[in-house]
């Protein structure tokens, strides 16, 4: 027997949330496809949400991992806070200037837009 899981949240964006207020049909101003930039945690701060994975010891002290100084993380960690290029920016980019990662993202976004368009046209029928 399969159970449905909670809505998937990708990069801080809930996919099941509507983009407009149902009652007023106005766009929801708090909803954005671009996630808010992540704030750096001070070194030594326990990482929130991991206390359930790392339960406290018998004497009550936390075993949850703590944030380290920025220098102790590998360089790619800093790239996680940079926003990904939008489809409009990727379309404006020259092929010669695009990296492999940019081209892969472009193809992904084009396929996603095509699927969405096909689904909308089939829903109207």
C-alpha positions in Angstrom: 0.0 0.0 0.0 1.4 3.4 -1.0 1.1 6.5 1.0 1.2 10.0 -0.5 3.9 12.1 0.9 3.8 15.8 1.7 4.2 18.4 -1.1 7.8 18.5 -2.4 9.7 21.7 -1.6 12.5 22.5 -4.0 15.0 25.3 -3.1 12.4 26.8 -0.8 9.5 26.9 -3.2 6.4 24.8 -2.5 5.2 23.4 -5.8 1.6 22.9 -4.7 1.0 26.5 -3.6 -1.1 28.7 -5.9 0.4 31.8 -7.4 -2.8 33.8 -6.9 -5.2 34.5 -4.0 -8.3 32.5 -4.9 -10.7 35.1 -3.4 -9.3 38.2 -5.0 -7.4 36.6 -8.0 -4.4 38.9 -7.1 -0.9 37.6 -7.3 0.5 36.5 -4.0 3.3 38.9 -3.2 4.9 36.6 -0.7 5.3 33.8 -3.3 8.5 34.0 -5.4 10.1 31.5 -7.7 13.5 32.9 -6.6 14.3 31.7 -3.0 15.5 34.3 -0.5 19.3 34.4 -0.1 20.5 32.1 2.7 21.9 33.9 5.7 25.2 32.6 6.9 25.2 31.1 10.4 27.7 32.1 13.0 30.4 29.4 13.7 29.4 27.2 16.6 25.6 27.6 16.0 23.8 24.2 16.0 22.3 23.5 12.6 18.5 23.7 13.1 16.4 20.6 12.3 19.1 18.1 12.9 18.2 17.6 16.6 15.8 14.9 15.6 18.4 13.0 13.7 21.1 13.5 16.4 19.2 13.2 19.7 20.6 14.7 22.9 22.8 12.6 25.1 21.6 11.3 28.4 23.0 14.4 30.2 20.9 16.7 27.9 23.7 18.1 25.7 23.1 18.3 22.0 25.0 16.1 19.6 23.7 18.0 16.5 26.4 19.3 14.2 27.4 22.9 14.5 28.2 25.5 11.8 31.9 25.8 11.0 33.8 28.9 10.0 33.4 29.7 6.2 37.1 28.9 5.5 36.6 25.2 6.6 34.0 24.5 3.9 34.9 23.6 0.3 34.7 26.3 -2.3 31.6 24.8 -4.0 29.5 25.5 -0.9 29.6 29.2 -1.6 28.1 28.6 -5.1 24.9 27.2 -3.5 23.6 30.6 -2.5 23.9 32.1 -6.0 20.6 32.2 -7.9 20.3 30.0 -11.0 20.0 31.8 -14.3 16.4 32.2 -15.6 15.2 30.9 -18.9 15.1 34.5 -20.2 18.7 35.0 -19.3 19.7 31.7 -20.8 17.9 32.6 -24.1 19.8 35.9 -24.3 23.1 34.2 -23.7 25.3 33.3 -26.7 26.0 29.6 -27.1 29.8 30.3 -27.1 29.5 32.0 -23.7 27.3 29.3 -22.1 28.9 26.7 -19.9 27.8 23.0 -20.0 25.9 23.6 -16.9 24.0 26.6 -18.5 23.2 24.5 -21.6 21.9 21.7 -19.4 19.7 24.1 -17.4 18.4 25.7 -20.6 17.3 22.3 -22.0 15.7 21.4 -18.7 13.7 24.7 -18.5 12.7 24.4 -22.2 11.4 20.8 -21.7 9.6 21.9 -18.5 7.9 24.8 -20.3 6.9 22.5 -23.2 5.4 19.9 -20.8 3.5 22.7 -19.0 2.2 24.1 -22.3 1.1 20.6 -23.4 -0.7 20.0 -20.1 -2.5 23.3 -20.3 -3.7 22.7 -23.8 -4.9 19.2 -22.9 -6.8 20.4 -19.9 -8.8 22.9 -22.0 -9.9 20.1 -24.3 
